[in-house]
Amino acid sequence: MAHDPLRVPAKDLLPMEAEIEHRRLADEVAEHDRRYHQEDAPTISDAEYDALRRRLDEIEAAFPHLRARVTQAVGAAPSGKFAKVRHSVPMLSLGNVFSVEEAEEFVARVRRFLDWPADRELAITAEPKIDGLSLSLRYENRRLVSAATRGDGAEGEDVTANVRAVLASTGIPDVLPADAPTIAEVRGEIYLSHADFQAINARQAEIGGKIFANPRNAAAGSLRQIDPKVTASRPLRFFAYAWGEMGTMPSMTQTGMVEAFARWGFPVNPLMKRCADVAALIEHYRLIERERPIIGYDIDGVVYKVDDLALQGRLGFVARAPRWAVAHKFAAEKAITRLNAIDIQVGRTGALTPVAKLEPITVGGVVVSNATLHNPDEIARLDVRVGDFVVVQRAGDVIPQVVEVVQDRPRGVEPYAFPTICPCPLKTPVIREETSSGAEGAVRRCSGEFACPHQRMEHLRHFVSRRAFDIEGLGEKQIAFFFECPVEALRIREPADIFTLEARNDAQNLQKIENFEGFGKTSVSNLFAAINARRTIALERFIFALGIRHVGETTAKLLARAAGEWPAFEAMARRIAADETEAIAELQAIDQIGPSVTEALGEFFGRTDAVAMVDRLVAQLVILPAEKPRGESPVTGKTVVFTGSLERMTRDEAKARAESLGAKVAGSVSKKTDLVVAGPGAGSKLDKATELGVKVISEDEWLALIAPAAGPDTAGG
């Protein structure tokens, strides 16, 4: 009997099941990021969002090649209302845990990474996770010069004027005292108290204004007002807890840094505590959880951070989050509602995903109306039928999810029959693909490929998405319009059509875009400007935008870095498509690149229609070389292989340190390897290096080599 991919641990999923679930979740998270960060109007709760992220992390841990744009992304691109500010130190997000056992595993994982003995104290701070809007404050010569939102983590919105309007209510100092460094970036959270939130909504109701759904939305909407006078009328508050660039560090502990913020005049959270062990950490979590109803502002968990900044520097970052910190989230809820229908959505790879359409129900202040049913096996396991009452859960592996059918309520009559024909106009047959082991997979897929309009439209949506080309004004609705535009000469059916749209709009003598409802001269002009602004694109973004199966954002960066430039990448991909053994071996030698990615590249570039589509697109663009690591080190650009036992650091720490210094870490030795770091017990890789004449050094020699560039990274607490 087929297993249930929704219930089993991610590591036990079949590869195809993991791919489909991952892609669906990634698309959901991208859309929720946009609604949350750009529109301040989320449609799901924090608990639901966190659970989506959590399942993505679990799947990517089990299937590293699926690392996606979303899990590497932080927040969303700036909305365009304000000038953009480039963060000198990225504003990253946090990973999440949802149980005491997972919190204990976080601490154990830190110890393993550092090879930290169990009997040696590892101090970790615990503080409430404020549900507000992240803010970075930059001081030069101790004076406030700019304030910026998180944005996408690399670039945020300039809200300096608005922050200056609320210095009094927030407690943010305009000038720092003499003991502060000349350059200081202090980061924290803008929020509203429950009482102030209720007062704002009462005033909004009186004047017929917008009623905010929750304090977080109200705080974000208040700070991101075009008119600072509106912001000034809102009693915003602030807690400082982190930092970016610092001219000099006032302390080398997390606790000491927050104490320095307090000395400088910033409000800091009184519930922050330094804990000497896991037991104290969990005890403080439970204290904050008990205090949650009476503290007067929204929190959704407790943040744990390794206290020692030198250890933070050693631990570094993975994907979008630090290894040295995590958010322990509070538990969520369940509810019962009726299943009104089951809809079928077709993804860009042709996967058919059943979606439960629910009678809308409010759970913890959030309206839930849709839940993914994953695949036919899940529907059969639940025996869920249209008309059933179902239990919907807002926490767990995938949210919102249907947990079970309520047996003591009236049941639907007819078992659900999964379609055997794609709902696309072509009516192509639905196939059930085999897994790598030869077993039947859980996923049904439309066999029409690019001929299927659903898949082509999803490819286009992916292409213009935030982590791909990020074309402002060309969202889901606009793509749907241009895909079926009444004027055939203005249709967009493949990516290259986007970049010829302006010329076609000017050339054709029939109805122009600006004459259609929803468009005007200004909006069309802005759209063309946004399109033209993306004619120059980074190589990693371009590779990701192509929508090649198994190639998420992280994998695209690895591929871009390995190739360097588009012509080299294209040549490598075509060689793989031609099944050249040497090219395949070179690609798979890259750390985290496996057979799935190699096969997907070969399949994509082995299709004449895909290659022709790419050629037409490339003719419209300037593709920049892969971004080089900031700064230079003795190993920048070099390919390094670690083999044998390392005695002064763990293998994970060694790889992370090498990558942070601009090296490429490979899993096997080839003629393109520059350096092999060999510890005791080195075997076949050492033999291969000797055979190829690759330079081999010891762990001590490696540490001496990187020492000048590998000091502790303490920025960005």
ABEGO torsion letter per residue (X at the ends): XBBBAAABBAAABBAAAAAAAAAAAAAAAAAAAAAAAAAGBBABBAAAAAAAAAAAAAAAAABAAABBAAAABBEBBBAGABBBBBBABBBBBBBBBABAAAAAAAAAAAAAAAGBBAABBBBBBBBBBBBBBBBBBBBBGGBBABBBBAEAGABBBBAAAAAAAAAAAAGBBABBBAABBABBBBBBBBBBBAAAAAAAAAAAAAAGBBBBABAAAAAAAAAABABAAAAAABBBBBBBABBBBBABBABABAAAAAAAAAAAGBBBBAABBBBABAAAAAAAAAAAAAAAAAAGBBBAEBBBBBABAAAAAAAEBBEABBAABBBBBBBBBBBBBBBABBBBBBBAAGBBBBBBBBBBBBBGGBBBABBBAGBAAAAAAAGBBBGBBBBBBABEABOBBBABBBAABBBBABBBBBBABBABAAGBBBBBBBBAAGBBBABBBBAAEAABAAAAAAAAAAAABAABAGBBGBBAAAAAAAAABABAAABBABAAAAAAAAAAAAABABBBAAABBGBBAAAAAAAAAAAAAAABBBAAAAAAAAGBBGBBAAAAAAAAAAAGBAAAAAAAAAAAAAGBAAAAAAAAABBGBBAAAAAAAAAAAABAAAAAAAAAAAAABBBBBBBBBBEBBAABGBBBBBBEBBAABBAAAAAAAAAAAGBBBBABBBAABABBBBBBGBBAAAAAAAAAGBBBBBAAAAAAAAAAAABBBABGX
